[in-house]
Amino acid sequence: MRYTGPKVRLSRRAGVPLTKKAVRYFEQRPYPPGEHGRKTNRRNSGDYGLRLLEKQKLRWYYDVSERQLRRYWDLAVRKPSASGAELVTLLETRLASLVLRAGLAPSIYAARQYVNHGHIAVDGRKVDIPSYLVKPGQVISVRERSRRMQPFVAAAEGVHADERIAAYLSVDHSELRFTLVSRPEREQISVPVDEQLVVEFYSR
């Protein structure tokens, strides 16, 4: 199941801010949530605990369920490239992930909702599946009927955009459109996760 509770709580559990909104809250309370959060020492978790936490961080960052993450792992290990890097690349090329990365949404949760509600098109056709894997050359855009909605008016002004656009994307915020120009390389993907620990978790 996907987590549906307070999102900042996940960042405090993970030990790193997983969303832009969480940065401010995390600075105020950089310790785990709960009654004994201040007394918790993450470094005493042990090898299994560290690997489990890293796997959970990857899940939370991309807002995927355990079953979905396992499915991506099964796909990644079939590839000739490094399994950890391949896993992150697969997660990054999900439609919801790219909508966020292109600056059309303020968070992965909003990106997922925009796709679910039918506001996003791929190559001109509505796609309402957040897990849809985008291929290089495909053009993603906000549908014409949705462009006057306040969140997309803000996105057109670049409100949600990162300071630097990812190298594998060509983005036109004013047109609410972007293209995946190439398959992301692991070193191009900014994710606060050590995927080698995730590999070790699944390989145990």
VEXGU-503515 format. One line per field, with one value per residue: x, y, z of N, C-alpha, C in turn; residue in three letters; residue number from 1. Coordinates in Angstrom, 3 decimals. Layout:
<baros>
n.xx	c(X_...) $
n.yy	c(Y_...) $
n.zz	c(Z_...) $
ca.xx	c(X_...) $
ca.yy	c(Y_...) $
ca.zz	c(Z_...) $
c.xx	c(X_...) $
c.yy	c(Y_...) $
c.zz	c(Z_...) $
rest	c(Ala_...) $
nr	c(NUM_...) $
</baros>
This chain:
<baros>
n.xx	c(0.826_0.370_1.659_-0.494_-0.583_0.573_2.897_5.360_6.150_7.180_9.610_10.966_11.170_12.788_15.114_16.020_14.992_12.330_10.734_10.225_8.671_9.098_11.581_11.762_10.270_11.756_14.138_13.377_12.603_14.645_14.710_13.461_9.852_7.354_6.945_9.429_11.233_13.335_15.270_16.097_18.561_19.674_21.933_22.311_20.928_21.710_22.830_20.715_18.581_19.493_19.583_16.921_15.738_16.819_15.681_13.006_13.127_13.545_11.121_9.311_10.197_9.534_6.899_5.690_4.174_5.010_4.695_4.802_7.437_8.880_8.214_9.481_12.089_12.365_12.255_14.561_16.729_16.874_18.128_21.214_22.794_23.963_22.060_21.004_21.285_19.721_17.231_16.659_16.571_14.339_12.294_12.516_11.644_8.952_5.713_4.515_6.761_8.330_6.658_6.767_9.578_9.906_8.827_6.113_4.501_4.136_4.902_5.555_3.228_1.224_1.790_1.161_-1.586_-2.443_-1.985_-3.641_-6.151_-6.512_-5.298_-2.992_-1.226_0.287_2.191_0.002_-2.204_-4.468_-3.227_-3.770_-2.353_-0.160_2.149_2.983_5.514_7.678_9.061_12.143_11.904_9.187_6.496_5.270_2.462_0.301_-3.147_-5.299_-7.804_-7.272_-5.505_-6.138_-6.467_-5.593_-3.200_-1.741_-1.466_0.307_2.455_3.137_4.388_6.734_6.934_7.223_9.538_12.829_16.071_17.895_17.215_16.704_19.106_18.156_15.743_13.687_12.242_9.383_8.028_6.137_4.465_3.569_4.715_6.864_9.713_11.043_14.217_16.296_17.246_17.412_20.555_22.130_23.824_22.767_20.458_18.881_18.599_18.091_19.301_21.056_21.450_22.804_22.540_19.883_19.922_21.373_19.521_17.396_18.772_19.396) $
n.yy	c(-1.210_2.302_5.080_7.288_9.223_12.133_13.902_15.155_13.808_11.454_12.316_12.970_10.481_9.266_10.719_12.623_15.485_14.784_16.113_19.397_21.037_19.837_20.631_23.010_22.271_20.086_21.210_22.424_20.255_17.912_15.277_11.856_11.198_11.034_10.079_9.379_10.390_12.343_11.004_8.958_7.148_6.960_5.721_3.437_1.386_-0.974_-3.292_-4.429_-2.739_-0.279_-0.829_-1.420_1.055_2.637_1.519_2.119_4.908_5.312_4.354_6.168_8.582_8.444_7.874_5.240_1.979_-0.913_-3.226_-2.214_-1.200_-3.557_-4.785_-3.092_-3.585_-6.273_-5.923_-4.390_-6.095_-7.766_-6.422_-5.658_-3.673_-2.007_-3.021_-1.374_1.269_1.019_0.544_3.028_4.631_3.570_4.277_7.015_7.545_7.215_8.542_10.327_11.018_12.449_14.586_15.983_16.486_18.121_20.460_20.932_20.396_20.802_18.786_15.218_14.001_15.745_15.660_13.020_13.105_14.952_13.464_11.226_12.463_13.079_15.283_15.333_14.776_12.490_12.657_13.942_12.438_11.598_10.401_8.608_7.204_7.077_5.498_5.053_4.390_6.578_7.092_7.980_10.863_11.161_13.456_15.348_16.963_19.500_19.134_20.927_21.745_21.927_23.929_26.469_26.184_27.004_25.744_25.066_27.452_28.671_26.885_27.425_29.809_29.087_28.550_26.146_25.077_23.622_25.047_24.294_22.682_19.223_17.341_15.524_16.384_18.515_21.466_23.536_25.845_27.907_26.934_24.752_22.202_19.421_17.442_14.182_13.853_12.050_8.869_8.867_9.065_7.546_9.295_11.712_11.977_13.358_12.097_11.441_8.920_5.911_3.687_1.283_0.105_-0.530_-2.463_-4.414_-4.960_-6.193_-8.333_-10.008) $
n.zz	c(0.000_-0.675_1.150_2.877_4.788_6.737_4.786_5.392_7.601_6.610_5.552_7.882_9.027_7.126_7.302_5.600_3.661_1.568_-0.193_-1.651_-0.025_2.417_3.285_4.884_7.174_7.989_8.748_11.103_12.687_12.718_13.498_13.960_13.730_16.375_19.879_21.007_19.260_19.368_20.784_19.239_17.514_14.407_13.434_14.843_13.743_12.482_9.865_8.315_8.977_7.936_5.193_4.716_5.328_3.312_1.058_1.606_1.521_-1.202_-2.220_-1.005_-2.063_-4.762_-4.504_-4.642_-4.351_-2.323_-3.821_-6.438_-6.499_-6.196_-8.573_-10.418_-9.646_-10.395_-13.156_-13.509_-12.816_-14.952_-16.914_-18.663_-17.549_-14.500_-11.747_-9.672_-10.663_-12.932_-11.782_-10.548_-12.827_-14.188_-12.384_-12.536_-15.123_-15.048_-15.741_-13.855_-12.329_-14.171_-14.802_-12.427_-12.323_-14.514_-13.663_-13.691_-11.603_-8.018_-6.280_-5.954_-5.267_-6.102_-8.826_-9.435_-8.947_-10.903_-13.224_-12.759_-12.809_-15.403_-16.669_-18.141_-21.179_-23.482_-26.275_-27.397_-26.646_-24.077_-21.017_-18.180_-16.291_-13.764_-13.573_-16.127_-18.435_-19.855_-23.079_-24.754_-26.803_-26.698_-26.227_-23.618_-22.292_-20.832_-20.989_-23.206_-22.175_-19.488_-18.951_-17.943_-15.289_-11.921_-10.734_-13.037_-14.344_-12.615_-12.932_-15.586_-15.296_-14.238_-11.547_-10.097_-11.025_-11.019_-10.248_-12.145_-15.125_-15.698_-17.548_-19.363_-20.229_-22.266_-21.800_-22.020_-20.339_-20.636_-22.581_-21.311_-21.699_-22.331_-23.402_-23.322_-23.941_-23.921_-22.506_-19.015_-17.322_-14.516_-13.057_-13.690_-12.322_-9.618_-6.651_-3.250_-2.351_-1.652_-3.923_-3.982_-1.508_-1.633_-3.595_-2.209_-0.230_-1.646_-2.663_-0.648) $
ca.xx	c(0.000_1.048_1.444_-1.429_-0.575_1.323_4.066_6.585_6.483_8.035_10.951_11.595_11.518_13.873_16.341_16.322_13.753_11.999_10.028_10.623_7.921_9.605_12.873_11.593_9.837_12.835_15.126_12.846_12.557_15.450_14.730_12.296_8.588_6.951_7.268_10.847_11.995_14.565_16.246_16.401_19.839_19.537_23.151_22.295_19.912_22.226_22.900_19.391_17.794_19.969_19.158_15.466_15.419_17.183_14.629_11.807_13.356_13.317_9.662_8.642_10.609_8.768_5.508_5.249_3.884_6.015_4.506_5.315_8.894_9.367_8.069_10.563_13.326_12.381_12.607_15.935_17.726_16.935_18.920_22.657_23.442_23.917_20.655_20.600_21.140_18.577_16.031_16.414_16.192_12.952_11.434_12.594_10.936_7.503_5.090_4.359_8.091_8.791_5.812_7.385_10.934_9.823_8.332_4.681_3.799_4.952_5.342_5.234_1.820_0.427_2.021_0.366_-2.994_-2.684_-2.072_-4.848_-7.354_-6.614_-4.837_-1.719_-1.257_1.560_2.065_-1.324_-3.272_-4.593_-2.726_-4.114_-1.648_1.083_3.296_3.305_6.946_7.872_10.203_12.790_11.232_7.775_6.190_4.259_1.897_-0.956_-4.223_-5.827_-8.943_-6.801_-4.450_-6.554_-6.530_-4.580_-1.894_-1.013_-1.098_1.535_3.516_3.537_5.260_7.974_6.927_7.637_10.726_14.119_16.985_18.492_16.392_17.425_19.727_17.430_14.449_13.586_11.011_8.839_7.016_5.055_3.547_3.224_5.074_8.267_10.067_12.133_15.127_17.157_17.028_18.243_21.693_22.038_24.509_21.960_19.228_19.099_17.778_18.875_19.253_22.177_20.756_23.525_21.924_18.607_20.327_21.736_18.284_16.644_19.600_19.764) $
ca.yy	c(0.000_3.581_5.868_8.394_10.110_13.377_13.658_15.606_12.747_10.506_12.904_12.859_9.063_8.948_11.411_13.636_16.049_14.090_17.050_20.791_21.532_19.243_21.205_23.941_21.518_19.200_22.037_22.680_18.986_16.972_13.965_11.046_11.557_10.183_10.487_9.169_10.766_13.067_10.092_7.895_7.251_6.161_4.970_2.181_0.537_-2.241_-3.378_-4.667_-1.526_0.743_-1.207_-1.270_2.486_3.172_1.050_2.902_6.263_5.284_4.221_7.409_9.663_8.319_7.611_3.968_0.946_-1.965_-4.131_-1.543_-1.135_-4.907_-5.035_-2.377_-4.303_-7.460_-5.451_-3.877_-7.169_-8.425_-5.583_-5.907_-2.598_-2.135_-3.130_-0.223_2.419_0.734_0.720_4.466_5.137_3.165_5.105_8.391_7.696_7.168_9.797_11.227_11.506_13.444_15.776_16.705_16.919_19.198_21.673_21.144_20.093_21.164_17.593_13.963_13.688_16.564_15.135_11.788_13.508_15.564_12.389_10.451_13.228_13.244_16.596_15.189_14.035_12.026_12.697_14.420_11.547_11.577_9.237_8.809_6.171_7.680_4.600_4.938_4.615_7.461_6.735_9.149_11.401_11.425_14.821_15.374_18.310_19.684_19.180_22.275_22.052_22.066_24.951_27.663_25.871_27.758_25.079_25.070_28.852_28.850_26.090_28.129_30.914_28.494_28.579_24.872_24.571_23.617_26.063_23.735_21.631_17.969_17.295_14.617_16.981_19.799_21.971_24.847_26.091_28.782_26.094_23.614_21.045_19.011_16.231_13.355_13.829_10.869_8.066_9.415_8.326_7.626_10.475_12.902_11.936_13.840_11.339_11.294_7.500_5.064_2.538_0.034_-0.491_-1.110_-3.709_-5.375_-5.346_-7.133_-9.482_-10.756) $
ca.zz	c(0.000_-0.639_2.371_2.639_5.946_6.579_3.948_6.048_8.543_5.895_5.463_9.197_9.190_6.199_7.694_4.582_3.099_0.325_-1.061_-1.420_1.123_3.649_3.667_6.014_8.345_8.404_9.448_12.439_13.422_11.939_14.155_13.573_14.385_17.490_21.250_21.321_18.077_19.691_21.380_18.283_16.807_13.185_13.153_15.586_13.132_11.983_8.409_7.732_9.165_7.008_3.843_4.668_5.295_2.001_0.145_1.903_1.019_-2.648_-2.368_-0.614_-2.961_-6.006_-4.133_-5.215_-3.362_-2.233_-4.965_-7.627_-6.431_-6.441_-9.997_-11.093_-9.335_-11.254_-14.496_-13.487_-12.752_-16.260_-17.808_-18.545_-16.790_-13.039_-11.336_-8.876_-11.558_-13.801_-10.965_-10.404_-14.151_-14.433_-11.539_-13.021_-16.393_-14.841_-16.160_-12.703_-11.943_-15.140_-14.637_-11.305_-12.665_-15.510_-13.023_-13.923_-10.350_-6.857_-5.542_-6.633_-4.952_-7.021_-10.178_-9.543_-9.011_-12.213_-14.211_-12.454_-13.136_-16.854_-17.133_-18.849_-22.443_-24.035_-27.738_-27.745_-26.179_-22.617_-20.287_-16.765_-15.522_-13.269_-13.743_-17.549_-18.673_-21.002_-23.930_-25.363_-27.976_-26.441_-25.780_-22.545_-22.189_-20.108_-21.965_-23.465_-21.290_-18.104_-18.860_-17.212_-13.855_-11.184_-10.602_-14.301_-14.589_-11.832_-13.567_-16.813_-14.869_-13.739_-10.078_-9.525_-11.725_-10.347_-10.785_-13.358_-15.730_-15.900_-18.870_-20.262_-20.546_-22.945_-21.189_-22.381_-19.307_-21.124_-23.368_-20.449_-22.504_-22.276_-24.143_-22.800_-25.095_-23.836_-21.302_-17.944_-16.754_-13.043_-12.519_-13.993_-11.525_-8.257_-5.706_-2.007_-2.002_-2.057_-4.509_-3.725_-0.318_-2.083_-4.274_-1.171_0.454_-2.472_-2.996_0.548) $
c.xx	c(0.856_0.685_0.543_-1.477_0.205_2.646_5.385_7.066_7.407_9.470_11.685_11.988_12.726_15.192_16.788_15.004_13.480_11.245_10.512_9.946_8.516_10.881_12.745_11.209_10.964_13.912_14.685_12.877_13.317_15.555_13.474_11.037_8.315_7.469_8.753_11.768_13.327_15.667_16.686_17.726_19.785_20.756_23.216_21.347_20.412_22.150_21.521_18.538_18.191_19.505_17.650_15.078_15.723_16.149_13.347_11.939_13.093_11.830_8.965_8.953_9.780_7.297_4.975_5.005_5.014_5.911_5.060_6.835_9.505_9.284_9.166_11.905_13.455_12.735_14.081_16.970_17.841_17.793_20.408_23.402_23.313_22.477_20.170_20.351_19.922_17.265_15.669_15.965_14.746_11.978_11.384_11.793_9.436_6.922_4.971_5.698_8.554_7.953_6.344_8.722_10.928_9.296_6.872_3.854_4.713_5.492_4.976_3.774_0.884_0.567_1.178_-1.124_-3.331_-2.851_-3.359_-6.124_-7.452_-6.162_-3.615_-1.888_0.162_1.385_0.628_-2.482_-3.292_-4.056_-3.001_-3.514_-0.318_2.327_3.680_4.775_7.135_9.138_10.826_12.090_9.768_7.588_5.044_3.766_0.663_-2.047_-4.845_-6.919_-8.509_-5.903_-4.835_-6.671_-5.346_-3.230_-1.070_-0.662_0.207_2.703_4.036_4.466_6.570_8.072_7.500_8.942_11.966_15.009_17.626_17.618_17.248_17.894_18.947_16.040_14.616_12.228_10.652_7.701_5.853_4.023_3.082_3.488_6.550_8.459_11.166_13.091_16.052_16.858_17.942_19.386_21.656_22.678_23.759_20.744_19.537_18.122_18.607_18.896_20.536_21.579_21.486_22.973_20.581_18.876_20.635_20.498_17.556_17.449_19.903_19.161) $
c.yy	c(1.255_4.308_7.053_9.383_11.389_13.144_14.060_14.548_11.708_11.027_12.773_11.417_8.696_9.598_12.447_14.219_15.431_14.972_18.465_21.353_21.046_19.908_22.090_23.208_20.645_19.967_22.306_21.415_17.912_15.576_13.185_11.474_10.641_10.672_10.396_9.574_11.433_12.132_8.990_8.164_6.345_5.293_3.649_1.156_-0.845_-2.294_-3.538_-3.397_-0.426_0.455_-1.045_0.200_3.070_2.754_1.852_4.333_6.336_5.179_5.541_8.543_9.646_7.989_6.351_2.971_-0.079_-2.906_-3.508_-1.526_-2.505_-5.248_-4.329_-3.061_-5.537_-7.090_-5.049_-4.993_-7.932_-7.651_-5.854_-4.851_-2.847_-2.058_-1.910_1.000_2.242_0.935_2.193_5.067_4.792_4.043_6.546_8.594_7.428_8.543_10.783_11.829_12.620_14.716_16.637_17.304_18.080_20.498_21.963_20.856_20.431_19.964_16.352_13.596_14.472_16.038_13.894_12.131_14.114_14.490_11.591_11.140_13.587_14.578_16.512_14.339_13.644_11.904_13.035_13.560_11.502_10.271_9.494_7.725_6.747_6.827_4.400_5.280_5.382_7.054_8.005_9.566_11.704_12.814_14.767_16.812_18.306_19.839_20.580_22.657_22.302_23.277_26.195_27.419_26.509_27.043_25.125_26.486_29.157_28.105_26.778_29.291_30.405_28.429_27.296_24.329_24.601_24.693_25.593_22.598_20.391_17.863_16.451_15.144_18.274_20.365_23.361_25.128_26.925_27.995_24.874_22.295_20.706_17.708_15.483_13.145_12.620_10.121_8.588_8.479_8.536_8.895_11.769_13.023_12.314_13.162_11.085_9.857_6.822_3.776_1.215_-0.668_-1.117_-2.432_-4.785_-5.854_-6.424_-8.400_-10.386_-12.174) $
c.zz	c(0.000_0.644_2.049_3.805_5.664_5.857_4.610_7.045_7.897_5.804_6.796_9.492_8.333_6.592_6.688_4.079_1.730_-0.656_-0.757_-0.181_2.437_4.149_4.906_7.293_8.893_9.159_10.883_13.311_12.659_12.548_13.762_14.314_15.568_18.831_21.568_20.172_18.382_20.185_20.421_17.584_15.582_12.933_13.897_14.984_12.741_10.473_7.772_7.818_8.193_5.582_3.679_4.553_3.916_0.946_0.347_1.393_-0.486_-2.951_-2.114_-1.582_-4.246_-5.764_-4.836_-4.078_-3.334_-3.433_-6.250_-7.639_-6.717_-7.936_-10.800_-10.841_-10.227_-12.691_-14.561_-13.537_-14.071_-17.257_-17.610_-17.719_-15.287_-12.554_-10.573_-9.732_-12.462_-13.053_-10.841_-11.739_-14.480_-13.645_-12.049_-14.303_-16.269_-15.204_-15.008_-12.282_-12.870_-15.102_-13.491_-11.717_-13.656_-14.909_-13.303_-12.670_-9.181_-6.088_-6.333_-6.405_-5.872_-8.446_-10.419_-9.713_-10.373_-13.291_-14.006_-12.924_-14.620_-17.392_-18.039_-20.112_-22.847_-25.538_-28.155_-27.277_-24.653_-22.051_-18.808_-15.874_-15.048_-13.511_-15.215_-17.762_-19.978_-21.753_-24.504_-26.655_-27.755_-25.832_-24.775_-22.416_-21.297_-21.162_-22.042_-22.473_-19.845_-17.890_-18.072_-15.711_-13.130_-11.061_-11.886_-14.750_-13.853_-12.475_-14.828_-16.503_-14.276_-12.233_-9.476_-10.112_-10.837_-10.973_-12.086_-13.871_-15.964_-17.357_-19.867_-20.640_-21.335_-22.550_-21.709_-21.402_-19.824_-21.926_-22.566_-21.177_-22.298_-23.040_-23.394_-23.966_-25.085_-22.554_-20.196_-17.551_-15.241_-12.498_-12.804_-13.082_-10.075_-7.296_-4.446_-1.485_-2.473_-2.603_-4.299_-2.495_-0.656_-2.795_-3.231_-0.413_-0.334_-2.799_-1.816_0.543) $
rest	c(Met_Arg_Tyr_Thr_Gly_Pro_Lys_Val_Arg_Leu_Ser_Arg_Arg_Ala_Gly_Val_Pro_Leu_Thr_Lys_Lys_Ala_Val_Arg_Tyr_Phe_Glu_Gln_Arg_Pro_Tyr_Pro_Pro_Gly_Glu_His_Gly_Arg_Lys_Thr_Asn_Arg_Arg_Asn_Ser_Gly_Asp_Tyr_Gly_Leu_Arg_Leu_Leu_Glu_Lys_Gln_Lys_Leu_Arg_Trp_Tyr_Tyr_Asp_Val_Ser_Glu_Arg_Gln_Leu_Arg_Arg_Tyr_Trp_Asp_Leu_Ala_Val_Arg_Lys_Pro_Ser_Ala_Ser_Gly_Ala_Glu_Leu_Val_Thr_Leu_Leu_Glu_Thr_Arg_Leu_Ala_Ser_Leu_Val_Leu_Arg_Ala_Gly_Leu_Ala_Pro_Ser_Ile_Tyr_Ala_Ala_Arg_Gln_Tyr_Val_Asn_His_Gly_His_Ile_Ala_Val_Asp_Gly_Arg_Lys_Val_Asp_Ile_Pro_Ser_Tyr_Leu_Val_Lys_Pro_Gly_Gln_Val_Ile_Ser_Val_Arg_Glu_Arg_Ser_Arg_Arg_Met_Gln_Pro_Phe_Val_Ala_Ala_Ala_Glu_Gly_Val_His_Ala_Asp_Glu_Arg_Ile_Ala_Ala_Tyr_Leu_Ser_Val_Asp_His_Ser_Glu_Leu_Arg_Phe_Thr_Leu_Val_Ser_Arg_Pro_Glu_Arg_Glu_Gln_Ile_Ser_Val_Pro_Val_Asp_Glu_Gln_Leu_Val_Val_Glu_Phe_Tyr_Ser_Arg) $
nr	c(1_2_3_4_5_6_7_8_9_10_11_12_13_14_15_16_17_18_19_20_21_22_23_24_25_26_27_28_29_30_31_32_33_34_35_36_37_38_39_40_41_42_43_44_45_46_47_48_49_50_51_52_53_54_55_56_57_58_59_60_61_62_63_64_65_66_67_68_69_70_71_72_73_74_75_76_77_78_79_80_81_82_83_84_85_86_87_88_89_90_91_92_93_94_95_96_97_98_99_100_101_102_103_104_105_106_107_108_109_110_111_112_113_114_115_116_117_118_119_120_121_122_123_124_125_126_127_128_129_130_131_132_133_134_135_136_137_138_139_140_141_142_143_144_145_146_147_148_149_150_151_152_153_154_155_156_157_158_159_160_161_162_163_164_165_166_167_168_169_170_171_172_173_174_175_176_177_178_179_180_181_182_183_184_185_186_187_188_189_190_191_192_193_194_195_196_197_198_199_200_201_202_203_204) $
</baros>
